[in-house]
């Protein structure tokens, strides 16, 4: 188990029944980066990965 799995499991356990919008998630990610600027790059990578549907491929429409 990765160390981060504990945080993911806590999130699912505490808030797993809630429904949230992607706008809410984006706001929460921005607030996190504002408080923890050292995590800007990993959060940006996660947001980009989520925006691209769980792939690292650039959409070439």
Phi and psi in radians as a Rosetta constraint file:
Dihedral C 1 N 2 CA 2 C 2 CIRCULARHARMONIC -1.321 0.35
Dihedral N 2 CA 2 C 2 N 3 CIRCULARHARMONIC 2.675 0.35
Dihedral C 2 N 3 CA 3 C 3 CIRCULARHARMONIC -0.982 0.35
Dihedral N 3 CA 3 C 3 N 4 CIRCULARHARMONIC -0.695 0.35
Dihedral C 3 N 4 CA 4 C 4 CIRCULARHARMONIC -1.183 0.35
Dihedral N 4 CA 4 C 4 N 5 CIRCULARHARMONIC -0.335 0.35
Dihedral C 4 N 5 CA 5 C 5 CIRCULARHARMONIC -1.063 0.35
Dihedral N 5 CA 5 C 5 N 6 CIRCULARHARMONIC -0.553 0.35
Dihedral C 5 N 6 CA 6 C 6 CIRCULARHARMONIC -1.106 0.35
Dihedral N 6 CA 6 C 6 N 7 CIRCULARHARMONIC -0.735 0.35
Dihedral C 6 N 7 CA 7 C 7 CIRCULARHARMONIC -1.167 0.35
Dihedral N 7 CA 7 C 7 N 8 CIRCULARHARMONIC -0.685 0.35
Dihedral C 7 N 8 CA 8 C 8 CIRCULARHARMONIC -1.150 0.35
Dihedral N 8 CA 8 C 8 N 9 CIRCULARHARMONIC -0.729 0.35
Dihedral C 8 N 9 CA 9 C 9 CIRCULARHARMONIC -1.132 0.35
Dihedral N 9 CA 9 C 9 N 10 CIRCULARHARMONIC -0.674 0.35
Dihedral C 9 N 10 CA 10 C 10 CIRCULARHARMONIC -1.123 0.35
Dihedral N 10 CA 10 C 10 N 11 CIRCULARHARMONIC -0.758 0.35
Dihedral C 10 N 11 CA 11 C 11 CIRCULARHARMONIC -1.016 0.35
Dihedral N 11 CA 11 C 11 N 12 CIRCULARHARMONIC -0.835 0.35
Dihedral C 11 N 12 CA 12 C 12 CIRCULARHARMONIC -1.111 0.35
Dihedral N 12 CA 12 C 12 N 13 CIRCULARHARMONIC -0.703 0.35
Dihedral C 12 N 13 CA 13 C 13 CIRCULARHARMONIC -1.194 0.35
Dihedral N 13 CA 13 C 13 N 14 CIRCULARHARMONIC -0.702 0.35
Dihedral C 13 N 14 CA 14 C 14 CIRCULARHARMONIC -1.474 0.35
Dihedral N 14 CA 14 C 14 N 15 CIRCULARHARMONIC -0.609 0.35
Dihedral C 14 N 15 CA 15 C 15 CIRCULARHARMONIC -2.254 0.35
Dihedral N 15 CA 15 C 15 N 16 CIRCULARHARMONIC 0.168 0.35
Dihedral C 15 N 16 CA 16 C 16 CIRCULARHARMONIC -1.090 0.35
Dihedral N 16 CA 16 C 16 N 17 CIRCULARHARMONIC -0.370 0.35
Dihedral C 16 N 17 CA 17 C 17 CIRCULARHARMONIC -1.552 0.35
Dihedral N 17 CA 17 C 17 N 18 CIRCULARHARMONIC -0.173 0.35
Dihedral C 17 N 18 CA 18 C 18 CIRCULARHARMONIC -1.372 0.35
Dihedral N 18 CA 18 C 18 N 19 CIRCULARHARMONIC 2.637 0.35
Dihedral C 18 N 19 CA 19 C 19 CIRCULARHARMONIC -1.924 0.35
Dihedral N 19 CA 19 C 19 N 20 CIRCULARHARMONIC 2.328 0.35
Dihedral C 19 N 20 CA 20 C 20 CIRCULARHARMONIC -2.298 0.35
Dihedral N 20 CA 20 C 20 N 21 CIRCULARHARMONIC 2.750 0.35
Dihedral C 20 N 21 CA 21 C 21 CIRCULARHARMONIC -1.549 0.35
Dihedral N 21 CA 21 C 21 N 22 CIRCULARHARMONIC 2.815 0.35
Dihedral C 21 N 22 CA 22 C 22 CIRCULARHARMONIC -1.181 0.35
Dihedral N 22 CA 22 C 22 N 23 CIRCULARHARMONIC -0.516 0.35
Dihedral C 22 N 23 CA 23 C 23 CIRCULARHARMONIC -1.100 0.35
Dihedral N 23 CA 23 C 23 N 24 CIRCULARHARMONIC -0.735 0.35
Dihedral C 23 N 24 CA 24 C 24 CIRCULARHARMONIC -1.083 0.35
Dihedral N 24 CA 24 C 24 N 25 CIRCULARHARMONIC -0.786 0.35
Dihedral C 24 N 25 CA 25 C 25 CIRCULARHARMONIC -1.073 0.35
Dihedral N 25 CA 25 C 25 N 26 CIRCULARHARMONIC -0.763 0.35
Dihedral C 25 N 26 CA 26 C 26 CIRCULARHARMONIC -1.054 0.35
Dihedral N 26 CA 26 C 26 N 27 CIRCULARHARMONIC -0.729 0.35
Dihedral C 26 N 27 CA 27 C 27 CIRCULARHARMONIC -1.093 0.35
Dihedral N 27 CA 27 C 27 N 28 CIRCULARHARMONIC -0.722 0.35
Dihedral C 27 N 28 CA 28 C 28 CIRCULARHARMONIC -1.161 0.35
Dihedral N 28 CA 28 C 28 N 29 CIRCULARHARMONIC -0.703 0.35
Dihedral C 28 N 29 CA 29 C 29 CIRCULARHARMONIC -1.114 0.35
Dihedral N 29 CA 29 C 29 N 30 CIRCULARHARMONIC -0.727 0.35
Dihedral C 29 N 30 CA 30 C 30 CIRCULARHARMONIC -1.129 0.35
Dihedral N 30 CA 30 C 30 N 31 CIRCULARHARMONIC -0.729 0.35
Dihedral C 30 N 31 CA 31 C 31 CIRCULARHARMONIC -1.100 0.35
Dihedral N 31 CA 31 C 31 N 32 CIRCULARHARMONIC -0.682 0.35
Dihedral C 31 N 32 CA 32 C 32 CIRCULARHARMONIC -1.102 0.35
Dihedral N 32 CA 32 C 32 N 33 CIRCULARHARMONIC -0.807 0.35
Dihedral C 32 N 33 CA 33 C 33 CIRCULARHARMONIC -1.128 0.35
Dihedral N 33 CA 33 C 33 N 34 CIRCULARHARMONIC -0.639 0.35
Dihedral C 33 N 34 CA 34 C 34 CIRCULARHARMONIC -1.063 0.35
Dihedral N 34 CA 34 C 34 N 35 CIRCULARHARMONIC -0.659 0.35
Dihedral C 34 N 35 CA 35 C 35 CIRCULARHARMONIC -1.453 0.35
Dihedral N 35 CA 35 C 35 N 36 CIRCULARHARMONIC -0.448 0.35
Dihedral C 35 N 36 CA 36 C 36 CIRCULARHARMONIC -2.338 0.35
Dihedral N 36 CA 36 C 36 N 37 CIRCULARHARMONIC 1.259 0.35
Dihedral C 36 N 37 CA 37 C 37 CIRCULARHARMONIC -1.055 0.35
Dihedral N 37 CA 37 C 37 N 38 CIRCULARHARMONIC -0.369 0.35
Dihedral C 37 N 38 CA 38 C 38 CIRCULARHARMONIC -1.135 0.35
Dihedral N 38 CA 38 C 38 N 39 CIRCULARHARMONIC -0.317 0.35
Dihedral C 38 N 39 CA 39 C 39 CIRCULARHARMONIC -1.701 0.35
Dihedral N 39 CA 39 C 39 N 40 CIRCULARHARMONIC 0.189 0.35
Dihedral C 39 N 40 CA 40 C 40 CIRCULARHARMONIC -0.992 0.35
Dihedral N 40 CA 40 C 40 N 41 CIRCULARHARMONIC -0.818 0.35
Dihedral C 40 N 41 CA 41 C 41 CIRCULARHARMONIC -1.146 0.35
Dihedral N 41 CA 41 C 41 N 42 CIRCULARHARMONIC -0.859 0.35
Dihedral C 41 N 42 CA 42 C 42 CIRCULARHARMONIC -1.090 0.35
Dihedral N 42 CA 42 C 42 N 43 CIRCULARHARMONIC -0.655 0.35
Dihedral C 42 N 43 CA 43 C 43 CIRCULARHARMONIC -1.175 0.35
Dihedral N 43 CA 43 C 43 N 44 CIRCULARHARMONIC -0.708 0.35
Dihedral C 43 N 44 CA 44 C 44 CIRCULARHARMONIC -1.055 0.35
Dihedral N 44 CA 44 C 44 N 45 CIRCULARHARMONIC -0.753 0.35
Dihedral C 44 N 45 CA 45 C 45 CIRCULARHARMONIC -1.116 0.35
Dihedral N 45 CA 45 C 45 N 46 CIRCULARHARMONIC -0.736 0.35
Dihedral C 45 N 46 CA 46 C 46 CIRCULARHARMONIC -1.097 0.35
Dihedral N 46 CA 46 C 46 N 47 CIRCULARHARMONIC -0.817 0.35
Dihedral C 46 N 47 CA 47 C 47 CIRCULARHARMONIC -1.068 0.35
Dihedral N 47 CA 47 C 47 N 48 CIRCULARHARMONIC -0.722 0.35
Dihedral C 47 N 48 CA 48 C 48 CIRCULARHARMONIC -1.150 0.35
Dihedral N 48 CA 48 C 48 N 49 CIRCULARHARMONIC -0.733 0.35
Dihedral C 48 N 49 CA 49 C 49 CIRCULARHARMONIC -1.065 0.35
Dihedral N 49 CA 49 C 49 N 50 CIRCULARHARMONIC -0.783 0.35
Dihedral C 49 N 50 CA 50 C 50 CIRCULARHARMONIC -1.136 0.35
Dihedral N 50 CA 50 C 50 N 51 CIRCULARHARMONIC -0.738 0.35
Dihedral C 50 N 51 CA 51 C 51 CIRCULARHARMONIC -1.085 0.35
Dihedral N 51 CA 51 C 51 N 52 CIRCULARHARMONIC -0.544 0.35
Dihedral C 51 N 52 CA 52 C 52 CIRCULARHARMONIC -1.604 0.35
Dihedral N 52 CA 52 C 52 N 53 CIRCULARHARMONIC 0.219 0.35
Dihedral C 52 N 53 CA 53 C 53 CIRCULARHARMONIC 1.332 0.35
Dihedral N 53 CA 53 C 53 N 54 CIRCULARHARMONIC 0.537 0.35
Dihedral C 53 N 54 CA 54 C 54 CIRCULARHARMONIC 1.415 0.35
Dihedral N 54 CA 54 C 54 N 55 CIRCULARHARMONIC 0.505 0.35
Dihedral C 54 N 55 CA 55 C 55 CIRCULARHARMONIC -2.361 0.35
Dihedral N 55 CA 55 C 55 N 56 CIRCULARHARMONIC 2.724 0.35
Dihedral C 55 N 56 CA 56 C 56 CIRCULARHARMONIC -1.629 0.35
Dihedral N 56 CA 56 C 56 N 57 CIRCULARHARMONIC -0.024 0.35
Dihedral C 56 N 57 CA 57 C 57 CIRCULARHARMONIC -1.250 0.35
Dihedral N 57 CA 57 C 57 N 58 CIRCULARHARMONIC 2.417 0.35
Dihedral C 57 N 58 CA 58 C 58 CIRCULARHARMONIC -1.407 0.35
Dihedral N 58 CA 58 C 58 N 59 CIRCULARHARMONIC 2.240 0.35
Dihedral C 58 N 59 CA 59 C 59 CIRCULARHARMONIC -1.274 0.35
Dihedral N 59 CA 59 C 59 N 60 CIRCULARHARMONIC 2.112 0.35
Dihedral C 59 N 60 CA 60 C 60 CIRCULARHARMONIC -1.809 0.35
Dihedral N 60 CA 60 C 60 N 61 CIRCULARHARMONIC 0.903 0.35
